[in-house]
Amino acid sequence: MPDSDAPRHPAQFGPTRWTLVLAAARQSDSPVDRAALAELCETYWYPLYAYIRRCGYERHDAEDLTQGFFARLLEKNYLADALPERGRFRSFLLASLKHYLSNEWDRSQALKRGGGIVILSLDVPAAESRHPWEPSDGVTPDQMYERQWVFALLDQVLSRLEREYGEKPELFASLKGFLASETASGALAEASDRLHLTEGAARVAVHRLRHRYRELLRAEIAQTLDDPSGIDAEIRRLFSVFSQTS
């Protein structure tokens, strides 16, 4: 494939949003950085919901608790707390949620269901269909949280990648299946025929797709770390937990 056929994307990524959010919490109430935090919360609310459900709360209580937690997080500036876990956004969120569940449940019960401020748009019906909540598989709430964090992370990366291929949806649809599998000659030949490419050109396209996927994965993980130098360790940690609970 000539270079002009590859999707265009920025060569570099901006500063880590989590670093900016932490700085904003220490120095000022920046709308830009709080918006960045809100975007991260929108992306990663489901692992928290899954944690609450695994703790034994019913669906509606879990929904109320998730909304209540984010209301407290965003409105009361929990970020100003000096928590050692906050180097990783993932760890910070879970530690903050545990604190909230142990201290705020009684207060949250004073709110009528649906009467509080809605901080996030939670697709609870979809969330309920994603995983059986019975504890028969022996997965702990913490393991459930980290496992669902991996799923949310990969969904976010795949969505970003798909948007970059927005002008070439057929190319993305035909090649995305090769992201996690070897390019067997038979399957690649079929994809080549659909795309009207030579098999060699299709192989190059798959290579570029995988390369960009890895770039986006690292960039997304960097968004949740205080120190981007920990990306590789975070990848190993996340996928180690995921493999143990799969």
C-alpha positions in Angstrom: 0.0 0.0 0.0 1.3 3.5 -0.8 1.7 5.8 2.2 -1.2 7.9 1.0 -3.5 5.0 1.6 -2.7 4.7 5.3 -4.9 6.7 7.7 -3.4 9.9 8.9 -2.8 10.4 12.6 -0.7 12.6 14.9 2.9 11.6 15.1 3.1 12.5 18.8 0.8 12.5 21.8 0.2 15.4 24.2 1.0 15.4 27.9 -0.5 12.7 30.1 -4.0 13.8 31.1 -3.7 12.3 34.6 -0.6 14.3 35.3 -2.4 17.4 34.2 -5.4 16.6 36.4 -3.2 16.0 39.4 -1.5 19.4 38.8 -4.9 21.1 38.5 -6.1 19.6 41.7 -3.0 20.9 43.5 -3.0 24.4 42.0 -6.3 25.4 40.5 -9.8 24.4 39.6 -9.1 24.2 35.8 -12.2 23.5 33.7 -10.0 22.0 31.0 -8.3 19.5 33.3 -11.5 18.7 35.1 -13.0 18.0 31.7 -10.1 15.6 31.0 -10.8 13.9 34.3 -14.5 13.6 33.4 -13.6 12.0 30.1 -11.4 9.4 31.8 -14.3 8.7 34.2 -16.7 8.3 31.3 -14.4 5.7 29.8 -13.7 3.8 33.0 -16.9 3.9 35.0 -17.8 0.3 34.1 -15.0 -1.4 36.0 -16.1 0.4 39.2 -19.7 -0.6 38.6 -18.5 -4.2 38.1 -16.6 -4.0 41.4 -19.7 -2.8 43.3 -21.8 -5.5 41.8 -19.2 -8.2 42.7 -19.3 -6.9 46.3 -22.9 -8.0 46.4 -24.9 -4.8 45.7 -28.0 -5.1 43.6 -28.3 -3.4 40.3 -30.1 -0.2 41.3 -27.9 0.2 44.4 -24.8 -0.2 42.3 -26.0 2.4 39.9 -26.7 4.9 42.7 -23.4 4.2 44.3 -21.5 4.6 41.0 -23.2 8.0 40.4 -22.8 9.0 44.0 -19.1 8.2 43.9 -18.4 10.2 40.8 -20.4 13.1 42.1 -18.2 13.2 45.2 -15.0 12.7 43.2 -15.7 15.6 40.8 -17.5 18.0 43.1 -15.5 17.6 46.3 -12.0 17.5 44.7 -10.9 14.1 46.1 -7.8 14.6 44.0 -6.4 17.0 46.6 -6.0 14.1 49.0 -2.5 12.9 49.3 -3.0 9.3 48.3 0.1 7.3 47.4 -2.0 5.1 45.1 -2.8 8.0 42.8 0.2 7.5 40.6 -2.1 5.2 38.6 -5.5 6.4 37.8 -6.7 2.9 38.0 -5.5 2.4 41.5 -6.6 5.8 42.6 -10.1 5.2 41.5 -10.4 1.9 43.2 -8.9 3.1 46.5 -11.3 6.1 46.4 -14.3 3.9 45.7 -13.5 1.6 48.6 -13.3 4.7 50.9 -16.6 5.9 49.5 -18.3 2.6 50.0 -17.2 2.4 53.6 -18.1 6.0 54.5 -20.8 7.3 52.2 -23.4 4.5 51.8 -25.6 5.8 54.6 -25.5 9.3 53.2 -26.2 8.1 49.7 -29.4 6.4 51.0 -30.8 9.8 51.9 -31.0 10.6 48.2 -34.1 9.4 46.4 -33.3 7.1 43.6 -33.0 9.3 40.5 -33.2 12.5 42.5 -29.5 13.2 42.7 -27.4 14.9 40.2 -26.5 12.6 37.3 -22.8 12.9 36.7 -22.3 10.2 34.1 -24.6 8.6 31.5 -24.5 5.0 32.7 -25.8 2.4 30.3 -26.7 0.0 33.0 -28.8 -2.4 30.9 -25.8 -2.9 28.7 -23.6 -3.3 31.7 -25.8 -5.9 33.2 -25.7 -8.0 30.0 -21.9 -8.0 29.9 -21.1 -10.3 32.8 -23.0 -12.8 35.0 -22.8 -11.5 38.6 -23.0 -14.8 40.4 -19.7 -15.4 42.3 -19.4 -19.0 41.0 -16.2 -18.3 39.1 -14.3 -17.3 42.3 -13.2 -13.9 40.9 -12.8 -11.3 43.7 -14.1 -7.8 43.5 -10.6 -6.4 43.0 -9.9 -9.0 40.2 -13.2 -8.2 38.6 -12.3 -4.5 38.6 -8.9 -5.0 37.0 -10.3 -7.5 34.5 -13.0 -5.1 33.4 -10.5 -2.2 33.3 -8.5 -4.2 30.7 -11.7 -4.7 28.6 -12.5 -0.9 28.9 -9.0 0.0 27.9 -9.0 -2.3 24.8 -12.5 -1.1 23.8 -11.2 2.5 24.0 -8.1 1.8 22.0 -10.1 -0.1 19.3 -12.6 2.8 19.1 -9.8 5.3 18.6 -8.2 3.1 15.9 -11.5 2.7 14.1 -12.0 6.5 14.1 -8.7 7.0 12.5 -9.8 4.6 9.7 -13.0 6.6 9.3 -12.5 7.2 5.6 -11.6 3.5 5.1 -14.2 1.6 7.1 -13.9 -1.5 4.8 -10.2 -1.7 5.3 -10.5 -1.6 9.0 -13.4 -4.1 9.1 -11.5 -6.5 6.9 -8.2 -6.3 8.8 -9.1 -5.8 12.5 -9.4 -9.5 13.0 -5.7 -9.8 12.4 -4.9 -7.6 15.4 -4.8 -10.5 17.8 -4.0 -13.4 15.5 -1.4 -14.4 13.0 -2.0 -13.5 9.3 -2.6 -17.0 8.0 -2.2 -17.0 4.2 -5.7 -18.3 3.5 -7.5 -15.7 5.6 -5.2 -12.9 4.4 -5.8 -13.9 0.8 -9.6 -13.7 1.4 -9.2 -10.2 2.9 -7.0 -9.2 0.0 -9.6 -10.2 -2.5 -12.3 -8.2 -0.6 -10.1 -5.2 -0.6 -8.8 -5.6 -4.1 -5.2 -5.6 -2.9 -2.3 -7.9 -3.5 -1.6 -10.2 -0.6 1.7 -8.3 0.0 -0.1 -5.0 0.2 -2.6 -6.5 2.6 0.2 -7.8 4.8 1.8 -4.3 4.9 -1.6 -2.9 5.9 -2.0 -5.4 8.7 1.5 -4.5 9.9 0.6 -0.8 10.0 -2.7 -1.5 11.7 -0.9 -3.5 14.5 1.8 -0.9 14.9 -0.8 1.9 15.3 -2.8 -0.2 17.7 0.3 -0.7 19.9 0.9 3.1 19.7 -2.6 3.9 20.8 -2.6 1.2 23.5 0.6 2.8 25.0 -0.9 6.3 24.7 -4.2 5.3 26.4 -2.3 3.7 29.3 -0.1 6.8 29.6 -3.3 8.8 30.1 -3.9 7.0 33.3 -0.3 7.2 34.8 1.3 9.9 36.7 4.7 8.8 35.3 4.6 7.6 31.7 7.8 5.7 32.2 5.7 3.0 33.9 3.8 2.1 30.8 5.5 -1.2 30.2 5.1 -2.3 33.9 1.4 -1.3 33.8 0.8 -3.4 30.6 2.5 -6.4 32.2 0.4 -5.9 35.4 -2.9 -5.5 33.7 -2.6 -8.5 31.3 -1.1 -10.7 34.0 -4.3 -10.1 36.1 -6.5 -10.6 33.1 -4.8 -13.9 32.2 -5.3 -15.1 35.8 -9.0 -14.4 35.7 -9.9 -15.5 32.2 
